[in-house]
Structures are given as C-alpha cells and as structure tokens.
Amino acid sequence: MTEFDKDKDDIITKVQLTPAEQYVYSTKYWVEIYLKWCIHLAEEVGLGWEKVNEELQKSSLGGWPMAVENLARLNIEEKDARAWIFAEASTGVNAWPGYIDEVVEYSPERTSIKGSGSCVVLDIARKLGIEGKIDLFPWCATAADSYLGKINPKLRFVQVMAMCRGDEYDLGYTELMDHEVDHEVTSSKHAYEQARPFQGSKEKK
C-alpha cells in the first residue's frame, strides 16, 4: 500500500464530525436552504414578503414535529399545563443548537419557559439580511400553540417576548383554561398578539 492509499483511507475519518457536530451542521444547512427559498419566492418569483410570511405561519399547522410523540417517549401522562413544559423543552433543546430553555413557572394551571442563547433560524435570517423582512414570530408561536389541542383542547400558549422581535430573550407560557381553545393556525392569534409589533415593512420585496 502506497502512502497515497494510506492517506486516502484516512480522509473520511479526518473529516467526520461527531454526531452532535453533524446535527448542528445539518440544521444550519437546511435552515439556510429553507430561508433562501423564502427569499426566492418573495423577491424573485414576486410573491412579496407579506404573502411569504402568511404562508410561513400556515406551515406551522400541527405544531413542532415530534413534540407530542416525545411525551409518550418520556412516559408523561399529565394533560395539564405541565405537559407543555416537556413537549416544548424537548423541541427547544433538541431542535435548535445553542438554544437554552429555563423553566420559570411550573404548576398544573400554568407553566412558563424562558428561552435564550442562539436561535439558529434568526441567526441565519440575519446572515442573509432578511431579519426585517421575514416575520418568524407568528410561525414559531403558532407552532407551539398548534399541537396543544392534541394534548388537551383546554390548553393554550401565549408568547410575550421574542428575540426575533427585538427582545433579549424569548418568554412564553401555557395555561389551562376552563373551556376549549381554538387552535386553528389562522385563529390562534392569542399565541402571538401580546408581543411587540413586527417592525418589518410590508412594502419590502
């Protein structure tokens, strides 16, 4: 075997990342592709950012993938506000590299999470120069609210602070209501109405 053959056999070993590093790499890669498609649709196809933001929010129908499934995996039987903590934290911790969740309220009636650190979607939106065009907040908040009906139709999610709206950190809570809540994507405005307004211009294309 020549020296070249030895080096060739080492190439894969040398470039291979750890599973954690592979996850970060893959997440950033696909998020960037997704956001570039949003730019293409808004600015090159000509749909405009208002339409793209509207469709982005609709894509949250059903909530975060695996959020409800994680409750079964963790053997969580609670159907009150505490269930959301496990579902949402498992999404925030595992789906967004560098994102940090902190439980600040925890009871059957109301739970709250503070999120800080890095949001990979917001970071890449800034990198691509579209932070003031793409409105990530309704998409994110509605996704959190959307799957709650699958856990308990009396649960609702409200986000009051968001890094993608200029706040220092994310802050949201889930509460157990005395009536069933409308979790339809187009109707769950309660999930995001309390946050500061989006500063992006509807005229930006």
trRosetta pair geometry for C-beta under 8 A, 3 or more apart (Angstrom, degrees):
i j d omega theta_ij theta_ji phi_ij phi_ji
1 5 4.5 -119 -169 85 88 137
1 6 6.0 104 137 -54 116 83
2 5 4.8 105 54 3 73 99
2 6 7.2 -132 101 -3 45 86
3 6 5.5 -52 -152 34 37 114
3 7 6.4 36 152 -17 68 105
4 7 5.8 -57 -150 38 32 109
4 8 6.2 37 152 -25 66 106
5 8 5.5 -51 -146 33 32 116
5 9 6.6 32 156 -20 63 103
6 9 6.0 -56 -154 33 30 109
6 10 6.8 22 151 -15 62 110
7 10 5.7 -64 -154 37 35 110
7 11 7.1 58 149 -51 65 85
8 11 5.9 -27 -161 -13 37 115
9 12 8.0 -53 178 24 38 95
9 13 7.9 22 137 1 63 115
10 13 5.3 -66 -160 48 56 114
10 14 5.5 57 146 -29 86 108
11 14 5.9 -63 -150 34 26 110
11 15 6.4 1 165 -2 65 111
12 15 6.4 -70 -144 45 27 95
12 16 5.9 37 160 -41 67 110
13 16 6.0 -49 -140 17 24 116
17 21 3.6 -124 177 97 119 119
17 22 4.7 161 84 -58 115 72
17 25 6.3 142 21 -9 167 140
18 21 4.6 90 50 10 78 104
18 22 6.9 -137 92 -9 38 87
19 22 5.5 -52 -144 34 31 115
19 23 6.5 37 155 -25 63 102
20 23 5.7 -52 -154 29 31 114
20 24 6.8 29 151 -15 63 102
21 24 5.8 -51 -150 36 36 110
21 25 6.2 37 152 -19 67 108
22 25 5.6 -57 -147 39 31 113
22 26 6.0 28 157 -18 67 110
23 26 5.9 -57 -143 39 27 108
23 27 6.2 27 158 -20 64 108
23 97 6.6 150 115 -72 96 119
24 27 5.9 -56 -145 35 27 111
24 28 6.3 21 161 -13 64 109
24 97 4.3 93 -109 -112 88 170
24 98 7.9 76 -123 -25 115 96
25 28 6.3 -63 -150 40 24 105
25 29 6.2 27 154 -24 63 113
26 29 5.6 -57 -147 34 29 116
26 30 6.3 14 164 -8 67 108
27 30 6.5 -65 -147 41 25 98
27 31 6.0 22 159 -17 65 113
27 95 7.7 145 -124 178 132 53
27 96 7.6 157 180 -121 150 35
27 97 5.7 160 57 -5 151 113
27 120 5.8 14 135 142 117 170
28 31 5.9 -57 -140 40 27 111
28 32 6.2 29 161 -21 63 109
28 97 7.6 -55 -44 41 93 133
28 120 6.0 -118 -89 -164 73 122
28 124 6.7 163 -151 -72 76 126
29 32 6.1 -64 -156 34 22 108
29 33 6.7 19 152 -16 61 107
30 33 5.5 -49 -146 36 38 113
30 34 6.2 42 153 -22 67 104
31 34 5.6 -54 -149 35 32 114
31 35 6.3 25 156 -14 66 107
31 120 5.7 150 9 130 172 107
31 121 5.6 -130 -158 -97 131 67
31 124 5.3 146 120 23 113 160
32 35 5.9 -56 -144 40 31 106
32 36 6.2 34 155 -21 64 107
32 124 5.1 -130 -85 -158 75 137
32 127 7.7 -42 -112 81 106 134
32 128 7.4 157 -143 -55 80 123
33 36 5.7 -56 -148 36 29 113
33 37 6.7 32 152 -21 63 102
34 37 5.8 -56 -158 31 31 111
34 38 6.9 35 145 -20 63 101
35 38 5.3 -44 -153 29 42 117
35 39 6.7 46 148 -19 65 98
35 121 7.4 153 -63 -156 124 75
35 124 5.7 166 14 121 155 114
35 125 6.0 -144 -139 -86 147 68
35 128 5.8 178 128 13 127 161
35 130 6.8 177 178 52 111 142
35 134 7.1 -75 -142 -42 97 170
36 39 5.5 -46 -152 33 38 114
36 40 6.4 44 147 -22 65 102
36 128 7.0 -147 -80 -123 70 145
37 40 5.3 -48 -146 34 37 116
37 41 6.3 34 155 -17 67 103
38 41 6.0 -55 -146 38 29 107
38 42 6.1 20 158 -13 65 113
38 52 5.3 110 -160 -178 86 135
38 56 7.0 27 -116 -77 126 121
38 130 7.4 136 100 151 117 165
38 134 6.0 47 139 -101 147 129
39 42 6.0 -63 -141 43 26 105
39 43 5.6 -22 179 21 67 118
39 44 7.4 54 131 -5 70 100
39 128 6.7 -124 -53 164 140 132
39 130 6.2 -123 -83 -71 101 147
40 43 7.1 -72 -122 53 13 81
40 44 4.8 -38 -156 38 57 123
40 45 6.3 59 143 -16 70 98
41 44 7.5 -9 -44 52 11 81
41 45 4.9 -22 -140 33 43 132
41 47 5.0 -11 158 22 84 131
41 52 5.4 135 97 -97 115 114
42 45 7.5 60 10 49 14 90
42 47 5.6 -72 -104 67 40 89
42 48 5.8 -8 -155 156 75 8
42 49 4.7 42 -150 -76 135 60
42 51 7.5 170 -110 63 75 88
42 52 4.4 -55 -74 -20 102 147
42 133 7.0 124 140 159 162 126
42 205 6.6 -178 154 -169 85 53
43 46 7.6 11 174 -79 15 39
43 205 5.6 122 -112 144 70 73
46 205 7.5 -1 -137 -166 55 123
47 51 4.4 -114 163 81 98 134
47 52 5.7 113 100 -51 123 85
48 51 5.2 87 69 13 86 102
48 52 7.0 -158 97 -4 43 92
48 205 5.4 -59 -115 -115 71 83
49 52 5.4 -56 -140 43 39 112
49 53 5.9 41 160 -22 71 105
49 133 4.7 -120 -113 -178 152 90
49 134 6.7 -123 -150 -79 110 49
49 135 7.9 109 161 -9 105 89
49 200 7.0 -104 132 151 147 134
49 202 7.3 -154 77 -144 100 41
49 204 5.5 7 11 87 143 88
49 205 6.7 -153 -12 -112 90 31
50 53 6.0 -56 -148 37 25 110
50 54 6.5 28 151 -21 61 107
50 202 5.0 38 -72 -152 118 90
51 54 5.5 -53 -149 34 33 115
51 55 6.4 26 156 -13 67 106
52 55 5.9 -57 -146 41 31 106
52 56 6.1 40 151 -28 65 106
52 134 7.2 -65 113 -112 120 83
53 56 5.4 -48 -144 31 32 118
53 57 6.7 34 156 -19 62 100
53 134 6.5 169 -87 -149 92 52
53 135 4.5 46 -140 36 131 104
53 138 7.5 78 171 46 97 122
53 139 7.9 -120 -161 -39 66 109
54 57 6.1 -56 -159 32 30 108
54 58 6.8 28 147 -17 63 106
55 58 5.4 -51 -149 35 39 114
55 59 6.6 49 151 -31 65 99
56 59 5.7 -49 -158 21 32 116
56 60 7.9 39 146 -27 57 95
56 134 7.3 97 -47 -161 169 96
56 135 7.5 158 70 69 139 73
56 136 7.7 -82 148 -110 143 46
56 138 7.9 106 97 79 97 95
56 139 4.7 -55 139 -79 97 134
57 60 6.0 -46 -170 12 43 114
57 138 4.6 -20 -104 117 122 112
57 139 4.9 -120 -93 -80 54 67
57 142 5.6 70 -162 26 89 154
57 185 6.5 146 143 173 85 108
58 61 6.3 -3 175 -29 57 106
58 185 5.6 105 -126 130 50 149
58 186 7.5 12 -98 -64 86 87
59 139 6.9 7 60 -139 95 109
60 63 6.9 32 171 -92 80 28
60 139 5.2 169 -47 -161 125 62
60 140 7.7 -143 -102 -66 141 13
60 142 4.6 112 90 96 149 102
60 143 3.7 -110 -154 -71 114 81
60 146 5.7 173 138 -19 92 148
60 185 6.0 147 74 -126 88 116
61 146 6.2 -169 -142 -155 28 147
61 185 4.9 -66 -83 -46 80 138
62 146 5.9 18 51 138 12 129
62 147 6.5 33 161 -80 43 85
63 67 5.5 -80 137 37 119 142
63 68 7.3 90 83 -27 138 100
63 143 5.2 114 -138 -177 46 64
63 144 6.9 85 -136 -104 96 12
63 145 7.7 -150 -94 72 100 34
63 146 4.0 -167 -59 82 78 97
63 147 2.7 -67 18 -34 168 102
63 148 7.5 142 -83 -16 144 56
63 150 7.5 -117 19 13 140 125
64 67 4.3 91 74 -42 98 121
64 87 8.0 149 60 160 117 93
64 88 7.9 116 23 -116 144 56
64 91 4.5 41 129 -129 163 145
64 95 6.9 -112 -163 -33 128 165
64 143 5.4 82 -50 158 72 115
64 144 7.2 22 -19 -85 109 52
64 147 6.6 -74 34 -12 66 142
66 69 4.8 -69 -146 52 55 116
66 70 5.6 68 153 -39 84 96
66 90 7.6 -111 124 122 100 118
66 91 7.4 154 82 -92 90 86
67 70 6.1 -54 -160 20 24 112
67 71 7.9 28 144 -22 55 95
67 87 4.4 61 175 -178 89 100
67 88 7.0 24 -146 -77 118 44
67 90 7.0 151 -129 74 57 105
67 91 5.2 -12 -95 -57 95 125
67 147 5.1 119 79 82 133 168
68 71 5.8 -42 -168 16 45 114
68 72 7.6 38 143 -10 66 97
68 87 6.3 9 -82 -126 40 129
68 147 5.4 -146 -44 180 105 123
68 150 5.1 -43 -96 106 152 135
68 151 6.4 -154 -118 -63 100 88
69 72 5.9 -54 -162 35 45 109
69 73 6.3 45 144 -21 72 107
70 73 5.2 -53 -144 38 40 116
70 74 6.0 27 159 -10 71 110
70 86 6.9 -165 118 143 106 91
70 87 6.0 144 67 -120 112 59
70 90 4.3 178 167 103 162 163
70 91 7.6 -150 4 -49 153 73
71 74 6.1 -65 -145 46 26 100
71 76 4.4 -87 -158 60 78 113
71 83 6.1 19 -119 -162 135 99
71 86 6.0 104 -102 101 76 124
71 87 5.7 -22 -54 -74 102 96
71 151 7.1 127 -36 -109 167 110
72 75 7.4 29 -175 -77 33 35
72 76 7.7 -79 -57 41 22 75
74 86 5.9 -147 77 -177 157 133
74 90 7.4 -139 -35 -70 138 144
76 83 5.9 137 142 -125 126 77
76 86 4.9 180 -77 68 163 167
78 82 4.6 -18 125 76 158 111
78 83 4.8 -160 97 -59 89 87
78 108 7.4 -132 -161 -117 123 85
79 83 5.9 12 -119 -30 23 147
79 151 6.0 174 -145 163 71 81
79 152 4.5 120 168 -65 93 122
80 83 6.4 136 59 -4 38 96
80 108 4.0 2 128 -163 159 80
80 109 7.2 -39 177 -64 122 30
80 152 7.0 9 -90 8 29 167
80 155 7.6 151 -165 -82 33 110
80 176 5.1 -29 -156 -74 84 143
81 84 5.8 -42 -168 21 53 115
81 85 7.6 61 142 -24 69 94
81 107 6.8 27 69 85 127 57
81 108 6.0 120 33 172 91 28
81 109 6.0 4 5 115 136 13
81 110 5.4 -74 169 -96 175 13
81 111 4.4 169 145 -2 104 95
81 155 6.5 157 -91 -125 61 106
81 174 4.8 167 -145 104 89 97
81 175 6.0 -12 -95 -122 133 24
81 176 5.0 -108 -39 -34 96 94
82 85 5.6 -41 -164 19 48 117
82 86 7.4 39 148 -11 69 99
82 106 6.6 62 -110 -165 89 82
82 107 7.4 -114 -63 115 95 14
82 108 6.0 -40 -18 -99 107 50
82 111 5.9 131 -93 -55 42 139
83 86 6.1 -60 -162 37 40 105
83 87 6.2 30 149 -13 73 112
83 151 5.1 170 116 -171 144 140
83 152 7.2 122 42 -3 145 113
83 155 7.6 -88 61 -81 111 160
84 87 5.6 -62 -142 45 36 108
84 88 5.4 21 167 -11 75 114
84 111 5.8 173 68 64 106 130
84 148 6.5 -2 -93 -108 113 103
84 151 7.2 -179 -68 65 72 167
84 155 6.5 172 -52 -176 122 141
84 157 7.0 168 -147 -86 146 103
84 174 4.0 54 49 21 169 165
85 88 6.4 -60 -133 44 19 99
85 89 5.8 14 168 -14 60 117
85 103 6.0 37 -147 -112 124 120
85 106 6.4 28 -74 -115 158 96
85 111 4.8 -97 -55 168 106 153
85 113 6.8 153 -124 -61 73 111
85 174 7.8 -136 -46 35 64 125
86 89 6.2 -56 -133 41 21 106
86 90 6.2 22 164 -20 59 111
87 90 6.2 -62 -152 34 22 108
87 91 6.8 17 152 -15 60 108
87 147 7.0 -149 164 103 144 131
87 151 7.1 -109 -31 -66 156 143
88 91 5.6 -58 -154 36 35 111
88 92 6.1 28 155 -15 70 109
88 101 7.6 155 122 -130 88 146
88 113 6.1 -152 109 0 131 157
88 144 6.1 39 -112 -140 116 105
88 172 8.0 -131 -170 85 158 124
88 174 7.7 179 -19 -28 142 130
89 92 5.7 -55 -139 42 33 107
89 93 5.7 25 166 -13 69 113
89 101 4.8 178 -128 115 83 162
89 103 7.3 -29 -78 -62 136 99
89 113 6.6 -166 -74 -113 86 143
90 93 6.3 -53 -132 43 23 105
90 94 5.8 -5 173 7 60 123
91 94 6.6 -75 -134 51 17 91
91 95 5.1 -11 -176 3 63 128
92 95 6.8 -46 -98 43 13 94
92 96 6.0 -34 -160 31 51 116
92 99 5.3 -118 178 121 82 130
92 101 4.6 103 97 -59 138 122
92 113 7.3 174 0 155 161 148
92 115 5.9 -119 -151 -113 143 123
93 96 7.9 -48 -95 49 3 78
93 99 7.0 -136 -97 87 30 94
93 101 5.7 -77 -58 12 89 120
95 99 7.9 -12 75 37 68 140
96 99 3.7 35 100 -5 117 136
96 118 7.5 -168 156 100 101 72
96 119 6.1 -32 -166 -133 139 54
96 120 5.4 -165 -151 7 79 101
96 121 7.6 -66 -118 -6 111 89
97 118 7.2 -22 106 87 65 119
97 120 5.8 63 48 -59 83 130
98 117 5.1 -172 152 155 71 115
98 118 3.3 -6 124 51 130 118
98 120 6.8 122 43 -59 112 87
99 115 6.2 -9 -176 -168 102 106
99 116 7.8 149 -160 80 58 29
99 117 5.1 163 -130 79 28 121
99 118 6.2 -102 -67 72 57 57
99 119 6.1 59 -92 -91 110 56
99 120 7.6 -83 -39 -13 105 84
100 115 6.8 149 78 -156 52 54
100 116 5.1 -28 65 68 106 76
100 117 3.9 117 2 -24 96 129
101 113 5.4 -25 -160 -168 99 119
101 114 7.5 137 -160 75 48 48
101 115 5.6 -21 -100 -100 64 78
102 113 6.8 139 70 -161 44 65
102 114 4.5 -22 64 63 102 97
102 115 7.6 -177 21 -78 74 32
102 116 7.3 8 0 12 114 104
103 106 5.5 32 166 -57 123 116
103 111 7.1 -43 -150 -170 99 99
103 112 7.4 118 -162 81 55 55
103 113 5.9 -37 -100 -102 51 73
104 112 4.8 -51 69 97 93 106
104 113 6.8 150 13 -113 87 19
104 114 5.2 64 -28 -17 128 106
104 171 7.8 -22 30 -137 147 98
105 110 5.7 -28 139 121 134 92
105 111 5.5 177 99 -147 84 33
105 112 3.7 56 30 21 108 102
105 173 6.5 11 53 -122 134 115
106 111 5.3 34 -110 -120 49 92
106 112 8.0 -108 -51 33 53 64
107 110 5.7 21 59 52 101 64
107 111 6.8 -171 38 -69 50 69
108 176 6.6 -18 145 -3 70 150
109 175 6.5 4 158 -152 67 77
109 176 5.1 -104 -137 39 47 108
110 173 6.0 10 -172 176 95 121
110 174 7.1 173 -146 88 51 50
110 175 4.6 -6 -101 -105 87 82
110 176 7.2 -119 -58 13 54 78
111 173 6.5 173 90 -153 41 75
111 174 5.4 -1 56 53 89 93
112 171 7.0 10 -178 -172 108 83
112 172 6.9 -177 -147 97 70 37
112 173 3.9 -29 -96 -97 87 96
112 174 7.8 -173 -78 20 46 59
113 170 7.8 1 111 110 88 101
113 171 7.6 -176 91 -141 48 45
113 172 6.1 -7 57 61 86 80
113 173 7.6 164 16 -88 61 49
114 169 5.7 26 -177 139 93 135
114 170 6.9 148 -165 83 44 62
114 171 5.3 -9 -109 -100 71 81
115 119 7.9 66 140 -74 121 103
115 163 7.7 -98 102 -15 98 114
115 169 6.2 169 81 179 49 88
115 170 3.6 -6 58 59 106 116
115 171 7.4 -158 23 -65 73 38
115 172 7.7 8 -1 13 111 97
116 163 7.9 127 -124 -63 49 129
116 168 7.7 -6 -118 137 104 77
116 169 4.2 -38 -87 -122 90 114
116 170 7.2 -157 -63 26 45 76
118 123 5.9 11 -170 -48 99 135
119 122 4.0 52 88 19 115 113
119 123 6.3 171 84 -17 57 85
119 163 5.7 169 -3 73 134 137
119 164 6.8 -84 88 -52 160 98
119 170 7.8 98 -66 -36 128 126
120 123 5.5 -52 -142 36 31 116
120 124 6.3 25 161 -14 65 107
121 124 6.2 -60 -150 39 27 103
121 125 6.3 31 151 -22 64 108
121 136 6.0 143 124 -135 125 145
121 140 8.0 -179 65 -75 151 119
121 164 7.9 -22 98 -80 102 134
122 125 5.5 -52 -144 35 33 115
122 126 6.4 35 155 -19 64 103
122 131 7.1 55 -162 -117 75 102
122 136 6.4 -127 -80 38 81 165
122 163 6.0 -68 -54 109 177 110
122 164 4.9 -137 -98 -86 120 93
123 126 5.9 -57 -156 35 29 111
123 127 6.5 32 147 -21 63 106
124 127 5.1 -46 -145 34 40 118
124 128 6.2 30 156 -11 68 106
125 128 6.0 -63 -147 45 28 103
125 130 5.2 -93 -164 75 80 87
125 131 5.0 111 127 -83 104 65
125 134 5.6 -120 -137 58 126 127
125 136 6.7 -114 -42 -43 161 130
125 164 7.7 48 53 -129 153 109
126 129 7.5 39 -178 -73 32 29
126 131 4.9 26 -88 -53 65 125
130 133 4.4 -69 -162 50 78 113
130 134 4.8 47 140 -4 111 106
131 134 7.2 -59 -121 48 19 85
131 164 7.6 -149 -154 -150 88 77
132 199 6.6 -61 -135 97 90 90
132 200 4.6 153 173 -104 58 84
132 201 7.3 26 153 8 104 78
132 204 7.0 119 117 -32 93 172
133 200 5.5 149 -97 -150 20 133
133 201 7.9 -32 -102 50 64 70
133 204 4.9 -119 -109 112 95 136
134 200 7.6 173 33 -86 20 166
135 138 6.2 29 129 16 111 99
135 139 7.5 138 108 -7 70 99
135 164 7.9 121 -163 141 44 120
135 198 4.8 -17 -118 -125 119 150
135 200 6.1 -131 -67 31 91 138
136 139 5.7 -73 -163 46 46 114
136 140 5.7 38 151 -21 83 114
136 164 4.4 -84 63 -173 116 165
137 140 5.8 -62 -144 39 29 107
137 141 5.9 16 166 -9 69 112
137 159 7.5 -157 -169 97 95 139
137 162 4.9 91 -117 127 112 169
137 164 5.2 -168 -61 86 84 115
137 165 5.4 34 -70 -49 146 107
137 192 5.8 130 139 -147 99 128
137 195 6.2 -132 -177 84 145 159
137 198 6.8 -157 31 -80 127 102
138 141 6.0 -59 -134 46 29 104
138 142 5.5 27 167 -19 67 115
138 191 7.8 102 -144 91 61 106
138 192 4.9 -143 -104 49 66 173
139 142 6.3 -58 -138 39 18 106
139 143 6.4 22 158 -23 57 109
140 143 5.9 -57 -153 30 26 113
140 144 6.9 24 152 -17 61 105
140 159 7.6 21 106 -22 98 172
140 162 7.3 137 74 -137 136 129
140 164 7.2 129 7 24 145 143
141 144 5.7 -55 -155 33 35 112
141 145 6.5 26 151 -13 67 108
141 157 7.0 -174 -174 119 74 114
141 159 4.3 -118 -114 19 115 133
141 162 7.4 -75 -54 -80 113 137
141 172 7.0 -178 -123 -107 90 139
141 191 4.3 154 146 143 102 103
141 192 4.0 136 77 -72 154 101
141 195 7.6 -145 -60 -12 154 137
142 145 5.6 -58 -147 42 36 108
142 146 5.8 49 153 -42 69 105
142 185 5.7 68 172 -143 132 74
142 188 5.5 129 -131 79 83 120
142 191 5.4 139 -87 79 50 151
142 192 6.7 -45 -47 -21 78 124
143 146 5.6 -45 -140 19 28 120
143 147 7.5 15 171 -11 58 98
144 147 7.6 -71 -167 31 24 93
144 148 7.7 34 145 -36 57 106
144 157 4.7 -148 120 151 100 166
144 159 7.0 95 53 -47 147 117
144 172 6.6 29 124 143 165 162
144 191 6.7 158 69 -158 94 126
145 148 5.8 -52 -165 8 43 120
145 156 6.5 10 -140 -161 103 63
145 157 4.0 -140 -87 48 74 110
145 183 6.0 -168 144 -139 88 87
145 188 4.6 165 114 170 145 145
145 190 7.5 139 -125 77 153 85
145 191 3.9 -98 -33 -88 144 136
146 149 7.3 -53 175 15 39 103
146 183 5.7 125 -134 170 40 105
146 185 6.2 11 -101 -83 120 79
146 188 6.9 -145 -75 11 66 163
147 150 5.2 -43 -172 27 67 118
147 151 7.0 61 137 -16 78 99
148 151 5.5 -58 -157 37 46 109
148 152 6.9 -45 169 57 78 66
148 155 4.2 -127 178 97 118 111
148 156 6.5 153 101 -99 158 26
148 157 5.9 180 -37 -24 144 101
148 174 6.8 -179 -111 -138 137 125
148 181 7.5 -3 101 70 123 132
148 183 6.1 -164 62 -108 88 137
149 152 7.7 -98 -140 83 26 26
149 153 5.0 33 -143 -104 76 68
149 155 7.6 -152 -71 58 37 89
149 181 7.2 -132 -84 76 91 89
149 183 3.9 -132 -35 19 125 154
151 155 6.1 -10 82 26 110 147
152 155 4.7 87 76 -14 97 107
152 176 7.4 -12 110 -123 142 92
153 180 4.2 -4 134 -137 114 98
153 181 6.4 -175 170 37 64 69
153 183 7.4 -121 -135 -11 71 121
154 176 5.8 39 122 -163 105 70
154 177 4.9 -145 -175 61 79 78
154 178 7.2 27 -155 -106 124 5
154 179 6.6 155 -123 87 91 19
154 180 5.7 -73 -78 -95 64 46
154 181 6.5 112 -140 -8 25 93
155 174 5.7 8 -173 -179 104 112
155 175 7.4 163 -148 82 60 34
155 176 6.0 -33 -95 -100 70 60
155 177 7.3 176 -93 10 17 86
155 181 6.9 -96 78 23 32 135
156 174 6.8 172 85 -148 35 69
156 175 6.2 -18 60 58 83 79
156 177 5.9 38 2 -25 111 122
156 181 4.3 177 -71 -121 108 168
156 183 7.7 -154 -110 -84 76 87
156 188 7.8 -173 -147 -147 96 101
156 190 6.1 -7 174 102 133 136
156 191 7.5 -132 178 -76 86 78
157 172 6.2 19 -177 169 96 121
157 173 7.4 174 -149 93 58 35
157 174 5.0 -31 -96 -95 70 84
157 191 5.2 31 91 -121 88 96
158 172 6.4 180 94 -156 43 78
158 173 5.8 -10 61 60 88 78
158 174 7.7 158 18 -90 67 36
158 175 7.4 1 9 6 111 105
158 190 6.0 -66 -93 150 94 83
158 191 6.1 -140 -104 -127 41 36
158 194 6.0 40 -179 17 109 135
159 162 6.0 55 149 -62 125 105
159 170 6.9 -38 -155 -169 115 92
159 171 7.1 136 -159 88 68 47
159 172 3.7 -35 -101 -96 74 109
159 191 6.2 30 10 169 90 68
159 192 5.9 1 55 -100 103 62
159 194 7.4 177 87 60 43 99
159 195 6.0 -4 111 -52 87 121
160 171 5.4 -40 63 94 90 100
160 172 6.7 161 11 -98 68 50
160 173 7.6 10 -6 7 110 95
160 194 4.8 -42 -111 111 76 121
160 195 6.0 167 -164 -79 25 69
161 165 7.6 -147 -168 62 45 116
161 167 4.2 180 -173 178 94 171
161 168 7.9 -19 172 47 132 64
161 169 6.4 42 122 86 129 62
161 170 6.0 167 99 -149 81 28
161 171 4.0 42 40 30 110 100
161 172 7.8 -135 45 -51 66 61
161 195 6.5 154 -93 -120 19 94
162 165 4.2 70 74 13 102 106
162 167 5.6 108 58 29 32 119
162 170 5.4 26 -117 -113 50 80
162 195 5.3 11 4 -142 111 148
162 196 7.9 -140 42 38 90 85
163 166 7.7 152 -170 14 33 6
163 167 5.8 -90 -82 71 37 76
163 168 7.3 -38 -102 134 81 13
163 169 6.4 -10 -65 -129 97 19
163 170 5.7 -59 -12 -50 89 82
165 195 5.3 125 28 159 172 122
165 196 5.0 154 153 64 123 94
165 197 7.8 155 -155 84 117 18
165 198 6.7 -89 -117 -92 93 56
165 199 7.9 128 -155 -5 66 92
166 196 6.4 -60 53 78 110 144
166 199 7.1 52 -35 -5 133 131
167 170 7.2 121 85 -82 124 37
167 171 7.6 -95 142 9 154 96
167 195 7.8 -97 -23 -152 132 102
167 196 7.1 155 -50 14 98 122
177 180 7.7 173 85 -73 121 7
177 181 5.8 114 27 -54 146 106
181 188 7.9 63 152 -116 106 94
181 190 7.7 -95 -160 49 119 147
182 187 4.6 -56 134 119 125 135
182 188 6.6 -156 108 -77 76 70
183 187 7.8 72 94 75 7 102
183 188 5.6 23 -147 -76 41 128
184 187 4.1 53 69 24 103 111
184 188 6.4 179 70 -28 45 88
185 188 6.5 -48 -129 19 21 108
188 191 4.8 29 144 -9 101 117
189 192 6.6 -83 -162 52 50 80
189 193 5.0 54 153 -49 90 114
190 193 6.2 -44 -115 17 26 114
192 195 5.8 -42 -169 17 67 116
200 204 6.4 -86 179 26 93 136
201 204 4.5 107 74 -24 96 97
